[in-house]
Amino acid sequence: MKDECDFSNGKRGAMLEPTGKTRITIFLDDDILTAFKERAAASGKGYQTLINETLRISLSPESAPVTAETLRKILHEELQAA
């Protein structure tokens, strides 16, 4: 390493461009984390990706996949109306 370094052209701030993701620290229950890691192993995706997808769906219910429970509710309402 040089005895003196020239920082006259240096820039302050982050060296990497933002990627649209932010690193955070979060506490999750052990059973929740275990379940996501098991699902990740079965699906071939990362557990953090699965957590992110789940959070995204919870923020936008209209984009959520139709579950058996939702389908039962819709069918029940339609049969009562008929």
Secondary structure as the mmCIF struct_conf table of DSSP 4:
data_model
#
loop_
_struct_conf.conf_type_id
_struct_conf.id
_struct_conf.beg_label_comp_id
_struct_conf.beg_label_asym_id
_struct_conf.beg_label_seq_id
_struct_conf.end_label_comp_id
_struct_conf.end_label_asym_id
_struct_conf.end_label_seq_id
BEND BEND1 ASP A 3 GLU A 4
TURN_TY1_P TURN_TY1_P1 SER A 8 ASN A 9
BEND BEND2 GLY A 13 GLY A 13
BEND BEND3 MET A 15 LEU A 16
BEND BEND4 GLY A 20 GLY A 20
HELX_RH_AL_P HELX_RH_AL_P1 ASP A 30 SER A 43
TURN_TY1_P TURN_TY1_P2 GLY A 44 GLY A 44
BEND BEND5 LYS A 45 LYS A 45
HELX_RH_AL_P HELX_RH_AL_P2 TYR A 47 LEU A 59
HELX_RH_3T_P HELX_RH_3T_P1 PRO A 61 SER A 63
BEND BEND6 ALA A 64 ALA A 64
HELX_LH_PP_P HELX_LH_PP_P1 PRO A 65 THR A 67
HELX_RH_AL_P HELX_RH_AL_P3 ALA A 68 ALA A 81
#
